[in-house]
């Protein structure tokens, strides 16, 4: 049978196709960009570009000789497409990001001639022969580039552990590899030597010595030989279809002369940190003069000696860089081949504290408690041995550990000792003792006031009481300012987090703090960090959604399909569709605009407007834009005051009266269940309205705020008075001399006898009173226009009065504070 046509409404089986994702370990990094050369796939220029875009990137752009040589090395003896063509105008070559080749100082044309092969319009790298034009429909391999993946590359849930960290060369010296539960099939679980012990390389230089035994599907044991070969840094490795993770650990000879001062194989620092590596003698028989430091390297073993620290028990690295990471050996001069040395492995985190996705480091890590460490390729927490869970808040209990607390130490267990053992986790965590243990040899229990792995966490119990060595739980209450199951959650969340346990992420602009209850970025008026948008229906005030970024992450993507839909170079949406809130080039124009009428303090009436601009050919009904209080986006909606249309823009005015505490107000279109047509914007709190901000707003807020009431500082004057009356005058409110905000629509004059108000009257300024109605005074007409005057009558002869003036602004409750008093006494009878 062959193809046949049928009704499109019939229900039949179907076949899908999609581009296969390139595993992350097949990309090669150079200066913060990842590159990939297809190994077997050959296709046309346009399909090659679509393939690269499906990987979250685009065709590679070798704009420098360094990039060009890197791609050629990756390609080997193969030609390949890259992102340069003159498709739009023959002879004008443009990179796929739109920049012209002419502005670049690195053309690499074959024979220096770009005019060869006139029939071709796309450029490829010919094997060992430079760039050449070729027909775009020709089939070649291709080169892709993309930024380091903002998608999480989770570590395989792997651990390494040893009950004999200082037992190398003894009987039963060993280490084990432990696998936690995985969603992906484990292809291999293996061991190897991390760094070779000698300068000479042979077939066994990186083979883990001794015997490997598969104890179970999740446990692999490596028994080491009773020789000097049992010394070194080893690693457990686990491989799945898409990931590879290792957990290195160290084993020291029992006959060693040196060891780390604190007993730990590893140290973890951030780029830019200072770090001092220290050792101590185990025999006390070797003087410091004989000490030598060496960074063990596979590149230049002969020149790895660190002369600056020879003769010292410590080696200091100032402002650590990624190149400083590695294994440092300490030994007595002339005894390197005897293997009596100490090892310390330095791990250098590329991102600053709390950030992941190197080299951009533009993503916020999960909040890691109880000594947990952020994994730089996923932002998730690697929890210390003895704690587990997304944020390491789950305590495993006595002698239990694992990614899900699934392992136990002790007799009959894969790890047959608890005290004295060290547990190692994937980088950047490193190695340390089980929860409840500390000391050089991990065989001491925690002192009062501390708990957890290596006893590195502080108790927060009321009255400074001690807590459980393993879990951190208090027998009584938490001390002031702390909460949570082990009293580790602070009352004020660190910058970047919110929620009852401070575990949800704010993602505010410039990393500022947000409100603990809602996650709203109050300090920056709701603005999100680059790449994030407030698009969560559950938390509409919070910048929880990562929508991607482009142009070196200087602009936020607003594509309908989120981050995976956005070209990281130019912001184009692969779906050609913007998120329903956005429109225009690269979806950078906000379709919402909001405004608010000015109100006075204490007024519950809230009048505001929301405008929405239709896309081309779209007709908007008067009820297309709605407004709601709170985050439910359901009825009852806020009442409309009026509506009108100006070109493609629908303007709706709303009026709302708060009857309780103020809640956020949202203007929105569509319904939450239909994400392709639903969008919303939050009105900032009223105290932000009208403020100038150095940051550009997400929506255009032309709003005025609840203003400061005007305060009149002028002293009234007596213009004329008698027994029973007095003409009072005063200058008009002046923003340069008085405080608060105008415009002023009137004044209120208060006349007091002692503390009793005998007269109070609202008076309009001269500009608002017809000339025929103005009070008469002895002042000239010109002065009368500058002054406000009022004739106070009904006074008593020979009595003393005081007069004060208050300025009034438009709106309900617009009267400001009363100004200074003027005192006078009427004539006697």
Secondary structure as UniProt FT lines:
FT   TURN            8..9
FT   HELIX           24..26
FT   STRAND          28..30
FT   TURN            31..32
FT   STRAND          33..37
FT   HELIX           45..54
FT   TURN            55..56
FT   STRAND          58..59
FT   HELIX           65..75
FT   STRAND          80..85
FT   TURN            90..91
FT   STRAND          94..95
FT   TURN            96..97
FT   HELIX           101..103
FT   HELIX           110..112
FT   TURN            114..115
FT   TURN            118..119
FT   STRAND          122..125
FT   TURN            127..128
FT   STRAND          131..134
FT   TURN            136..137
FT   STRAND          140..147
FT   STRAND          158..162
FT   TURN            165..166
FT   TURN            171..172
FT   STRAND          174..179
FT   STRAND          188..193
FT   TURN            203..206
FT   STRAND          211..216
FT   TURN            217..218
FT   STRAND          219..223
FT   HELIX           228..230
FT   STRAND          232..239
FT   STRAND          244..251
FT   TURN            254..255
FT   STRAND          258..260
FT   TURN            261..262
FT   STRAND          266..270
FT   TURN            271..272
FT   STRAND          275..281
FT   HELIX           288..290
FT   STRAND          291..296
FT   HELIX           301..303
FT   HELIX           307..309
FT   TURN            310..311
FT   STRAND          314..317
FT   HELIX           322..324
FT   STRAND          326..332
FT   TURN            333..334
FT   HELIX           336..338
FT   STRAND          342..349
FT   TURN            353..354
FT   STRAND          355..356
FT   TURN            358..361
FT   STRAND          363..364
FT   TURN            370..371
FT   STRAND          373..374
FT   TURN            376..378
FT   STRAND          381..382
FT   TURN            385..386
FT   STRAND          387..388
FT   TURN            390..391
FT   STRAND          394..395
FT   TURN            398..399
FT   STRAND          400..401
FT   TURN            403..404
FT   STRAND          407..409
FT   TURN            411..412
FT   TURN            419..420
FT   STRAND          422..425
FT   TURN            426..429
FT   STRAND          430..432
FT   STRAND          437..438
FT   TURN            440..441
FT   STRAND          444..445
FT   TURN            448..449
FT   STRAND          450..451
FT   TURN            454..455
FT   STRAND          457..458
FT   HELIX           462..464
FT   TURN            469..471
FT   TURN            480..481
FT   STRAND          482..483
FT   TURN            485..486
FT   STRAND          489..490
FT   TURN            495..496
FT   STRAND          497..498
FT   TURN            500..501
FT   STRAND          504..505
FT   HELIX           509..511
FT   TURN            516..518
FT   HELIX           522..524
FT   TURN            525..526
FT   TURN            530..531
FT   STRAND          532..533
FT   TURN            538..541
FT   STRAND          545..546
FT   STRAND          549..550
FT   TURN            551..554
FT   STRAND          555..556
FT   TURN            560..561
FT   HELIX           562..565
FT   TURN            568..570
FT   TURN            574..575
FT   TURN            580..581
FT   STRAND          582..583
FT   HELIX           585..587
FT   STRAND          589..590
FT   STRAND          592..596
FT   TURN            601..602
FT   STRAND          605..613
FT   TURN            616..617
FT   TURN            622..623
FT   STRAND          626..629
FT   STRAND          639..646
FT   TURN            647..648
FT   STRAND          649..657
FT   STRAND          665..669
FT   TURN            672..673
FT   TURN            675..677
FT   STRAND          679..683
FT   HELIX           686..688
FT   TURN            689..690
FT   STRAND          700..701
FT   STRAND          717..721
FT   STRAND          725..731
FT   TURN            735..737
FT   STRAND          744..753
FT   TURN            754..755
FT   STRAND          756..763
FT   HELIX           766..768
FT   HELIX           771..773
FT   HELIX           781..786
FT   STRAND          787..793
FT   TURN            797..798
FT   STRAND          800..809
FT   TURN            812..813
FT   STRAND          815..818
FT   STRAND          822..825
//
